[in-house]
Amino acid sequence: MEIQQDISLKEYNTFGIDAKAKFFCEINSIEGLKEILAIKDYPDFFVLGGGSNMLITRDLENLVLYINLKGIDIIWENSDEVCIKVNAGENWHQMVLWTLDQNYGGLENLSLIPGNTGTAPIQNIGAYGVELKDTFVSCDALEIATQKLKTFTKEECQFGYRDSYFKNEGLGKYIITSVNFKLSKRNHNLHVGYGAIVSELQNNGITDPSIRDVSNAVIAIRKSKLPDPKELGNGGSFFKNPVISKQEFDKFTKIYPDAPFYKVSEKEFKIPAGWLIEQCGFKGKRFGDAGVHKHQALVLVNYGNASGKEIIDLAEKIIESVLERFGIRITPEVNIIK
């Protein structure tokens, strides 16, 4: 395996932050990954997938492992369902499009989410009423300390809202090498309850949508709201939507009766972070080369040469403003590398 030195990571992260990796190695096989992990010359590793949902704020002194494992295989199937194994380096959106080509249902609402498949379970990615855990079966991950491969079940992954075992107790201990999904082959269970999807389908005159129709609707919505990282650096939704208690919700709605919300349970309610940020006047604002997207206040952007520190400084300014006005603390969804 070739280890390169002083490599710019600008092309390896969707924010387009021009940080440098002191050491860099592209991983194309599990055996190669084991070989690198067994080397004791490097005290620490930084695992890099698709480079989305992360913000690098400094140069990296450790060895950056760029996980580029490719391949999709069918594990088992019957007349109704199929289980597929997707290697970690497969681009998430291209993988979703592949499932649609096979008429496999379950991932259509997660179309056009940036990043690679191997990092998707870490975040338990989700959009438009669907989360990764809904179709997730298991994942294989290599333990860094022992170079042994372990299979994690859905329960062992401890999925939560944009959360998992790999962001908590398992942080820095494992590298996900592949993910297994169970998808439908017929009688697909469509999730079209979100207003934006309903409107998009209606605008296209679609009353009996297919999984491809749902995917196309999601793609159109995301393109209308979210910037393409290839054109404008960003990490997708920067903040989580805050979940508040019923007591907090009742107090909040008395002051802001027109605020949008989603009912999580009888005791919890979700307030869109984008709405909170917009109310604080940040939507479309630019601070040097760091800014808030003009169509979606949930997205922070790099207009060209912003540093990671400039992005995080803006994020902290937004957090303080929302807290001061609404008494609600929003937290980053992206993984911040400090």
C-alpha positions in Angstrom: 0.0 0.0 0.0 1.4 3.4 -1.0 1.5 6.1 1.7 1.6 9.6 0.3 2.7 12.7 2.1 1.4 16.3 2.3 -1.8 15.7 0.4 -4.5 18.4 0.1 -7.9 17.2 1.2 -9.8 19.9 -0.7 -11.1 17.3 -3.3 -11.9 14.8 -0.6 -14.4 16.8 1.5 -17.6 18.3 0.2 -17.1 21.6 2.1 -14.0 22.0 -0.1 -11.8 22.9 2.9 -8.1 23.1 1.8 -6.6 21.2 4.8 -3.6 19.0 4.4 -3.0 15.4 5.4 0.5 14.8 6.5 0.1 11.1 5.5 -2.5 9.7 3.1 -3.4 6.2 1.9 -6.2 5.0 -0.4 -7.7 1.7 0.8 -9.0 -0.6 -2.0 -9.3 -3.9 -0.1 -9.9 -5.2 3.4 -6.5 -7.0 3.3 -4.9 -3.7 2.4 -6.7 -2.1 5.3 -5.5 -4.7 7.7 -2.0 -4.3 6.4 -2.0 -0.6 7.1 -3.6 -0.9 10.5 -0.9 -3.4 11.5 1.9 -0.8 10.9 3.0 0.7 14.2 4.8 3.7 12.7 1.6 5.8 12.8 0.2 6.5 16.3 -3.2 7.5 15.0 -5.6 7.1 12.0 -8.2 9.4 10.5 -10.8 7.5 8.5 -12.2 9.3 5.4 -15.1 8.2 3.3 -17.1 10.4 0.9 -16.0 13.5 2.9 -19.6 14.7 3.4 -21.2 15.5 6.7 -17.8 16.6 8.1 -16.0 19.9 8.7 -12.2 19.9 8.8 -10.8 22.8 10.8 -7.1 22.0 10.8 -4.4 20.1 9.0 -4.3 16.5 9.9 -1.0 15.2 11.4 -2.2 11.6 11.5 -2.5 9.0 8.7 -5.6 9.6 6.6 -7.2 6.3 5.4 -9.4 7.0 2.3 -11.8 4.1 2.3 -12.5 3.2 -1.4 -13.9 -0.3 -1.1 -16.2 -1.1 -4.1 -18.9 -3.6 -5.0 -22.5 -4.5 -4.5 -23.6 -8.1 -4.0 -26.9 -9.9 -3.4 -26.8 -11.9 -0.2 -30.2 -13.6 -0.5 -33.5 -13.0 -2.1 -37.0 -14.4 -2.5 -40.1 -13.3 -4.5 -40.8 -10.4 -2.1 -37.5 -9.2 -0.6 -33.8 -9.0 -1.3 -30.8 -8.5 0.9 -27.8 -6.6 -0.6 -24.3 -6.1 0.6 -22.8 -2.7 -0.3 -19.1 -2.1 0.2 -18.1 1.1 2.1 -16.6 3.0 -0.8 -19.7 3.0 -3.0 -21.2 6.4 -3.5 -24.5 6.6 -1.6 -26.6 8.2 -4.3 -25.3 6.0 -7.1 -26.0 3.0 -5.0 -29.6 4.2 -4.5 -30.0 4.7 -8.2 -28.7 1.1 -8.7 -31.4 -0.2 -6.4 -34.1 1.6 -8.3 -32.8 0.1 -11.6 -33.4 -3.3 -10.0 -36.8 -2.2 -8.8 -35.7 -2.6 -5.2 -37.7 -0.4 -2.8 -36.8 1.2 0.5 -34.0 3.8 -0.2 -35.8 6.1 -2.6 -36.5 8.8 0.0 -32.7 8.9 0.7 -31.8 9.9 -2.9 -29.2 12.5 -3.5 -27.7 12.4 0.0 -24.0 13.1 -0.5 -21.3 10.8 0.8 -20.4 7.1 0.7 -22.3 4.1 2.0 -19.7 3.2 4.7 -20.3 6.4 6.6 -24.1 6.3 6.4 -24.7 4.1 9.5 -22.5 6.3 11.6 -24.9 9.2 11.1 -28.1 7.1 10.7 -28.8 9.3 7.7 -32.4 10.2 7.0 -34.7 12.4 4.9 -38.4 12.8 4.2 -39.7 10.4 6.8 -37.1 7.6 6.2 -33.9 6.7 8.1 -31.1 4.3 7.2 -32.1 2.1 10.1 -35.5 1.3 8.4 -33.8 -1.0 5.8 -30.5 -1.7 7.7 -29.8 -5.4 8.5 -26.2 -5.3 9.6 -22.7 -3.9 8.9 -19.2 -5.3 8.9 -16.5 -3.3 10.6 -12.8 -3.8 11.2 -11.6 -3.2 14.7 -8.6 -0.9 14.5 -6.9 -2.3 17.6 -7.0 -6.0 16.5 -7.6 -5.9 12.7 -10.5 -8.3 13.3 -13.8 -8.1 11.3 -17.0 -7.9 13.4 -20.6 -7.9 12.3 -22.9 -5.4 14.0 -26.6 -6.0 14.1 -29.2 -3.2 14.0 -29.6 -3.4 17.8 -25.8 -3.3 18.4 -25.6 -0.1 16.2 -27.8 1.7 18.7 -29.4 3.9 16.1 -30.9 7.2 17.2 -31.7 10.5 15.5 -28.6 11.2 13.4 -26.8 9.0 15.9 -25.3 5.5 16.4 -22.9 3.4 18.5 -20.1 4.6 16.1 -20.5 8.2 17.2 -20.4 7.3 20.9 -18.8 4.2 22.5 -17.5 3.0 19.2 -16.0 6.3 18.1 -12.5 5.8 16.7 -12.6 2.0 17.3 -14.0 0.6 14.1 -13.9 1.1 10.3 -17.1 0.1 8.6 -16.3 -2.0 5.5 -19.7 -2.9 4.2 -23.4 -2.5 4.9 -26.3 -4.9 4.4 -29.8 -3.7 3.5 -33.1 -5.6 3.2 -35.2 -4.1 0.4 -38.6 -4.9 -1.2 -39.0 -6.3 -4.6 -42.7 -5.8 -4.9 -45.6 -4.2 -3.0 -43.3 -1.4 -2.0 -44.2 0.6 1.1 -44.0 4.2 -0.1 -43.3 7.1 2.2 -44.9 10.1 0.6 -46.4 11.8 3.7 -44.1 14.8 3.6 -45.8 17.8 2.1 -43.0 18.7 -0.2 -43.1 15.2 -1.8 -46.9 15.4 -2.1 -46.7 18.8 -3.8 -43.9 17.6 -6.2 -45.9 14.5 -7.3 -49.1 16.6 -7.7 -47.2 19.1 -9.8 -46.1 16.3 -12.1 -49.6 14.8 -12.3 -48.6 11.6 -10.5 -51.4 10.0 -8.5 -50.0 6.4 -8.3 -46.3 6.9 -7.8 -43.6 4.3 -8.3 -40.4 4.2 -6.2 -38.7 5.9 -9.1 -41.3 8.7 -9.0 -40.7 9.2 -5.3 -36.9 9.3 -5.9 -37.3 11.8 -8.7 -39.5 14.0 -6.5 -36.9 13.9 -3.7 -34.1 14.7 -6.1 -36.1 17.7 -7.5 -36.8 19.0 -4.0 -33.2 18.6 -2.8 -31.9 20.3 -5.9 -34.2 23.2 -5.4 -33.2 23.7 -1.8 -29.6 22.3 -1.4 -26.5 23.4 -3.3 -24.5 20.9 -5.3 -21.2 20.4 -3.3 -19.3 20.3 -6.7 -20.5 23.9 -7.3 -20.7 25.3 -3.8 -18.9 23.7 -0.9 -21.1 22.4 1.9 -21.7 19.4 4.1 -25.5 19.1 3.7 -27.6 20.0 6.7 -25.2 21.5 9.2 -27.6 21.4 12.2 -29.9 18.8 13.7 -33.6 19.7 14.1 -34.0 20.2 17.9 -36.4 17.9 19.8 -38.1 19.6 22.7 -40.4 18.3 25.5 -44.2 18.9 25.4 -43.8 21.4 28.2 -41.2 23.4 26.2 -43.4 23.0 23.1 -46.5 24.4 24.7 -44.5 27.4 25.9 -42.9 27.8 22.5 -46.1 27.7 20.5 -47.8 30.3 22.8 -45.2 32.8 21.7 -44.8 31.5 18.1 -48.1 29.9 17.1 -47.3 29.8 13.4 -44.0 28.0 13.8 -43.7 24.7 11.9 -43.2 21.5 13.9 -43.3 17.7 13.7 -44.8 15.5 16.4 -42.2 12.9 17.4 -44.3 11.4 20.2 -46.9 12.4 22.8 -44.0 13.9 24.9 -41.6 15.2 22.2 -41.8 17.7 19.3 -39.3 18.5 16.6 -38.8 22.1 15.5 -37.1 22.7 12.1 -33.7 24.2 12.8 -33.8 25.9 9.4 -36.9 27.9 10.5 -35.2 29.0 13.7 -32.1 30.1 11.9 -34.1 32.0 9.3 -36.0 33.8 11.9 -32.7 35.0 13.3 -31.9 36.7 10.0 -29.1 34.4 8.8 -30.6 33.0 5.7 -28.5 34.1 2.6 -26.0 36.0 4.8 -22.4 35.9 3.9 -19.4 36.5 6.2 -16.3 36.5 3.9 -16.3 33.2 2.1 -18.4 31.5 4.8 -22.2 31.8 4.6 -25.7 30.5 5.0 -27.3 29.2 1.9 -29.9 31.5 0.3 -32.5 28.8 -0.2 -32.0 26.7 3.0 -30.8 28.2 6.2 -29.9 24.8 7.6 -27.0 24.6 5.1 -23.7 26.5 5.7 -21.6 27.0 2.6 -18.0 27.7 1.5 -18.0 30.3 -1.3 -14.5 29.4 -2.2 -11.7 29.9 0.2 -13.3 29.7 3.7 -11.3 27.9 6.3 -12.9 25.4 8.6 -12.4 27.8 11.5 -14.5 30.5 9.7 -17.3 28.0 9.1 -17.3 26.9 12.7 -17.2 30.5 13.9 -20.3 31.2 11.9 -22.0 28.1 13.3 -21.3 29.2 16.8 -22.7 32.6 16.1 -25.9 31.0 14.8 -26.2 28.7 17.8 -25.9 31.7 20.2 -28.4 33.7 18.3 -31.0 30.9 18.2 -30.5 30.2 21.9 -30.8 33.9 22.9 -34.0 34.4 20.9 -35.9 31.1 21.3 -34.3 29.4 24.4 -33.5 26.4 22.2 -30.0 25.1 21.7 -29.4 23.7 18.2 -26.4 21.3 17.7 -24.3 20.5 14.7 -25.2 17.4 12.7 -21.8 17.4 10.9 -18.7 15.8 12.4 -16.4 18.6 13.3 -12.7 17.8 13.2 -11.0 20.2 15.7 
